[in-house]
Amino acid sequence: MAASLDEISNGRLEFGVGAGWKQDEYVGYGYEFPKPQIRLAQLEEGIEIARRIWSQDFVTFKGTHYQIREVVCLPKPVQAHVPITIEGTGNMMLRLIVKHGDRANWWLCPKELFSQRIKLLRCYEKEIQQKSPVESSATTYVNISSTRSDLQSNMERFYKETGATQPHSDWLKDVFSRTISGTPDECIETIRKYADLGVAYFMIRPIDLPGLKGLEVFAEKVLDHADAVKT
């Protein structure tokens, strides 16, 4: 499916994967939910299989968790090297990202913690003698408006929609740590600070979806002034 999507989009696929974390989804679909070490090993084998079938004609692979025999993948991706984004933290995951990924993705978090993760990536690159550096990206909620009242009402609505069981003050503190929030100029300033740390991409989720107001303001006031953001 990924190879077909790359073909359809004329080489625009960015392949995002992780080791799985939400046990309810495993149980819901009838899958066993193994320990983290096993899920990491499964992820590594899965990436190896994907890379091989995207580039080779007939692929046989015998791993600990997955086995394939004489697999044919047609059409091949348009891209000679499909960029793979891997989300996850922890030493074992960061090493896996350096070995197999083109980009590491994490939820937005305090700058000190984000910077620490990037530094760890660089350390593992030296340890594994990786030639090309792994990019980093941030997934983040976006709360954007030109008025404080709209920003506050957006958050209040989002709190109700998420069905959070935390007290509002605790929930607000947690969400703010993963949110770009403020006026367009304030959002640009926040993006610039993380870009200065080395963040190359932002994956955004406006909190007022499915409404489009936040997305439209972000597109018009932030993306249209991309020269103000160092990326």
N, C-alpha and C positions, 0 to 999 in steps of 0.2 A: 504493500500500500504506500509506503514511504517513497519507494522508487517511482511509482506511478505518479504520485503527487509532485515529485521533482520534475518529471517529464511534462506533466500538465502545466506546471507553473513556469516552465522554461528555466529551470535551475534555481528556484528561489526557496527550496526546502531548507529549513533549519530543524534538525532532528533533536527533540528534547526528551530525555529519559531520566529516570531515577531508580532507586532501589525499592520503592514502595514503602509506605509507612502507615496507611490507614487500614487497620485490621478489619473494620466493618466491611470494607469493599471486598477484601479477600473472602471473608466468610459469606458475604452476600452472593458471590458468584461461585461458591463451592471450592475455592482454592485453599490449600494449606497456607498458613501464615508462619513461615519459618523464622528462625533467629536472624538478627541483623547480619551476622557474618555470612550466612547462607544466601541471604538476599543480595548481598554485595557480590558474592561469587556468581550468582545467577545473572546479575547485571553485567558483569565483566564478560561472561560467556556470550550473552545476548549481543553485546556490542561487537564482539569478535565475529560472530556469525553475520551480523548486518554488514560489517565492513567487507567481509569476504564475498557474500552473495552480490553486493553492489559492484564488485570489481572483477570477479572471476566467473567463468562460464559454468562450471560444474563444481559444486562445493560439497565436500564431505567433512564433517566435524564430529568428533567424539569427545565430549566434555564430561565433567562430573554430573552436571544437571541437564544438559541438552545434547542431543545427538541428531545430526541430519546426514542424509546420504544422497549424493549426486543431485543436489538442489539446483534448479535453474531459476534465475530471477530475470524476467524480461517484462518491460523494457528496463535497461539499466538507467540509473540516474543521469541526468544531463551533466551534473557537476562531477568532475573527476574525484573530488574530495568533498563529500557532504559534511558540513559543519555539525558537530554534535555538542549540544549543551547538556550538561549533567548537573542536577541539583542535589545538594547534600553537604553535610558538614561532618566533622570528625576526622581523625587522622587517616583511618583506612580509606574513607571516601575521598579525601583530598588527594591521596596518593593515586587512587584509581582515576580521578579526574585528570591528573597530570599525565598519566600513562595513555589514556584513551580519549580524552575530551579536548574540544577546541575552546570551550567556554564553561566557566563555573557560574552557576546561578544560585543566589541566596535571597531570601526575603530581606528587605531593607531592615537594618538594625542600627543601633548606635554606631557612630563613625569609628570609635575606638575598636569595637568588635569586628566591624567590616574590614578595617585596615589590618587587623591581626590575621584574619583569614587570608587576605591577599598576600601578606608576608609569608604565611605558612606555605601557600602555593609556590611562591618563589623559592623557598627553601627546598621543597620537594622537587622542583624542577632541577635544581643543582644536584640534589642527591641522585635523581634518576638520570641526570645528564640529558634532560629534555632540551632540544635545540630551540624550538619556537615557544614563546611564552603563551600560557593559557589566558584568554581574556576573562573578564569578570562581568557579570550582569546582576541587576537587582530587580526583583519583583516587588511591586509596591502598590498599595492603595493610593488613590489620588482624590483629595478633597480640595477643589479649587473654585473660587468665586471672588468677585470684586468687593463683596460685602461680608462683614463679620456675622451678620444675622443668618445669611445663607450658609456659611461654613458651619455654624452651630446647628442649624436645623438639619443640614445634611447628616451630621454626626448623630443627632438624635434619631432620625429616621433609620439610619444604618444600624444603630443599636437595636431597634425594635425588629428590623428585618432579619438580623442574624439570629434572633432568638436566644441571645446570650443569657446565661444564668449567673454570670458574675455581676457584682454590684457595678453600677454605671461608672463610678470613679476608677475602679480597677480595670474594667474593660477599656475605658478611654485611654488609660495609661499604656495598656498593651497595644492597642490599635495605633496610637500616635507614634509608637516606636517603629511601626511598619508603614507609615503613611507620609506622603508628600502633601502637605496641607498649607493653604494660605492663599493670598492673592497671587495673580500670575507672576509678579516680580519676586515674591517670596518663594514660589515654587521653582523659578529659574535659579534663584540663589541656592536653594537646597540641592537641586540637581548639579549645579556647578561644584558644590563642596564634595559630593560623592564622585563626580567625574575627576576631580583633582586627586582623589585617592586611587583612581585607575579604573573606575566603572565605565565600561564602554557602551553598555546597552541598559535600557530601562524597560521592563515589561509592566505596563500600567493597567490598573483596574479602577476606573472612576467609581466612587462609592454610591453615586446616584443612578447607576444603571438599574433598569433598562432605559431610564431617561437619558437623553443625549446632551443635556446642557453642559455638564462637566466636561464631556469629551470634546464638545465643540469649542468651549473656552480654552481648553488645553491645546487643541490644534491651532486655534487662531492666535492665542496670546503667548504660547510657549514654543510650539514647534515652528511657527512662522518667524520666531526670533531665535532660531537655533544658533545663530552666530554669537549670541550672548551666552551660550552654554558650551563649555569646552568639552568636546567628545572626540 
